[in-house]
Every structure is written in structure tokens, then in C-alpha cells.
Amino acid sequence: MAIEFSCPYCTVAVRVPDSAAGKMGRCPKCSTRLLVPNPTRQSTEAPSPIPPAAESVAEPEPSPPEPTPESGGVDGLGQFPVMNAARPVPIASVASRVRRRQRKNRLVWIVPVVALLAFASVVIWWTSPFAARLPLRGELTATPLPSGELFSTEIPASRFGEEEATKTLLDKLTAEPLSLRSGLMRVEFRGGPKGMTVFVEAGTAARLFRVDLSREVAIQRYVETHRAKLEQARARVETAAANDFREAVLNGDETTRDLSRFRDRLGLTALQGGFGHHVMAAVDSTLFPCVYQDTERSLVFVLPVGTTQFRIVGLPTNDPGSMAIDIEYDVTVVEPEATTPQATEETAPKTPSPTEPESKDGEVPATPDAAPANPSEPSPTGT
């Protein structure tokens, strides 16, 4: 026969043999020291009074015993260990264990809460106006683009105002595109069914340079915050220039030289994008315009041949509707590495004699000056 009773601290049902009656042991679940009740003694003797030291602690009412396996213990916790010591269990030891458990439970939710607050702080800072005021200062790199690189965009027909006059303008530019040339660049205006396409390429004395902005957090954040205002200022200049351009071309009173003022005012403005419209490249004390903006990822500038360093600065403007950007980046030109295949002894061509150029069947070798023009490029027109 076995003795079954409940632990007064964790209420787990405990089962011990009859030989453990009246002895001390530990609860198999909470490890609290317990006195095994003696059913025989309790039935013959009156209950003894509660010791004075234990009067302040109310013993929990034991729950009905739960069925346990024959091997003893509850929930597989094993047989109740029997101890012969009769020293009472101090109440402070139980309270200290409870406090330790409470501290562990607090740590479980404190760590995630702190991590969540840190993440929220980063998000709030990133979306706040303060993040947009990061100083636009630093260093960037520029990559020279191959000769003959061409960029283009389309100005919608709605920019030119009157529908009938705009259709006449686009038809005229479809038949005879207008090309404005200089040593720095060539800008061409060509008509189309939905609007006017603008092309730009470097001139004979210049070269195109692309500046990557994708990794510059301050610029990305500034453009994201002020995108609408930057684009509105650019579109306003483009619309005014498009109407003036329509009247100047259709009136026919101006020569190509007179129309050159529309190269920057209309052509480049359409190509620049909102941010590119408000910045320029400074080589020494000379300013050069941005000629193309690839969304917010990069800017393209046209600069003199041989440029190795320049600065990106804000566009000087007196227009109250435009934005004066306080920006200054030092840009270093990085030439792409040239890859030349190594010739072996079997495949290496024979070096011609300095006095006798190599030829085939009496033909004169072609020189770079004799290379044909690229037929895919827009044809130069205009007077």
C-alpha cells in the first residue's frame, strides 16, 4: 500500500511507500522539502498545533490526487526520495526561488521589447525631416563613357501648348530634325507621333562622365524627400521653354545660331531630371551642366577631354521657384581597366617593317580617320 498526498507548494500529487511515513523528503517537481504524512498516526492522535514559525504562511489546500503510474512519481518525475533528516524547511528559500523565476521571466520579454524599440527608433529617424538634412558633402567617383554614347528622352506633345501648332511643329521636326552643335556637345530635336525626342552626345572637345549616386545615402535621402519639388521646378522651366521653342521654330525668323539658346533651356532640361537640373560640375572655375539623369542612380556630365577631377555643386539660381541645393562633392575620374589579350608565339602577328607597311594585294591599310560614320546616329541637320 502507498501513501498519496499533494505538495503544498506546487500542488503536484506525490506517491510514496508506507515505509516513508513521517519522514522528510523532496518534492519531485519543485524540490521543496516535505514531511510525508502518517495516516495511521493522524487517525489515532489529534492534530498537533501549527509551529509559531509557520503561522505566518498559509498552507495551500491540497488538490485531489491524480492517478499516477505504478512506478511512482507524477508525470514521469520518478519516485519520491526519502530523507531521514528532520530539519524544517526555511520559508526564505522558497521565496528566493520564486524571485529568481520572476527575474528570468522579465528577461524573456525585456530583450525583444528593447530590440523592437531600437528598430522603431531607426525607422522614425530615417523618415524624419532631420535625416533629409544630412550634409551633402563627400567624395564620389566618375567613369568615362565610350565615345559615341548617346542619351535621349521624349518631351510629350502636351508641353508645347496649342494642339494644332504643336502638330505642325512635330511634323516639321520629323521631316527636318534640328541639330545644335558645339565643341562641347551636340543636341538634336526630332519630331515624333507623341512628342519631340531630344538626343545628346559629347562634342569633339568633350567626353561624357557618369557619376554613380546609388551608394551615397545623403543624396538618396535628399532626393527622396524633395523629389516632387525638384521635379516641379524642372517641369516649369521645360514647359515655358517648349512654348517659346514652338513659336521660334514655326515663325522661321531665327537661324540655328539664334535657336542655340534652347539647347540648355529646353534640351538639357528635359534630359536632366529633377535633381540633375539643380546641380552642375565645376572644373576649376568653369561650370558644366548635367546632361542626363538615370532616375536617382546616376548623373552624366559632359566635360572637356582630359578631365581627371571635378566637383559637383549646386546650380546658381535667382528663380524663387527653384531650389538652391547646398552640395559639394569631390569627384575623381576612374578610367576603366583595358583588357588586352596576350599573344602567343603561334598566334602572334608578324611585326611589319618600319619602312614597309603591311598590306594585302597592294591595298593601303585603313586608318582611324577613314572609318565610316555610324549609320545609327542621328543625322546632323539644320543651317
Secondary structure, 3 states (H helix, E strand, C coil): CEEEEECCCCCCEEEEEHHHCCCEEECCCCCCEEECCCHHHHHHCCCCCCCHHHCCCCCCCCCCCCCCCCCCCCCCCCCCCEECCCCCCCHHHHHHHHHHHHHHHHHHHHHHHHHHHHHHHHHHHHHCHHHHCCCEEEEEEEEECCCCCCEEEEEEHHHHCCHHHHHHHHHHHHHCCEEEECCCEEEEEEECCCEEEEEEEECCCEEEEEEECCCCHHHHHHHHHHHHHHHHHHHHHHHHHHHHHHHHHHHCCCCHHHHCHHHHHHHHHHHHHHHHCCEEEEECCEEEEEEEEECCCEEEEEEECCCCEEEEEECCCCCCCCCCCCEEEEEEECCCCCCCCCCCCCCCCCCCECCECCCECCECCCCHHHCCCCCCCCCCCCC
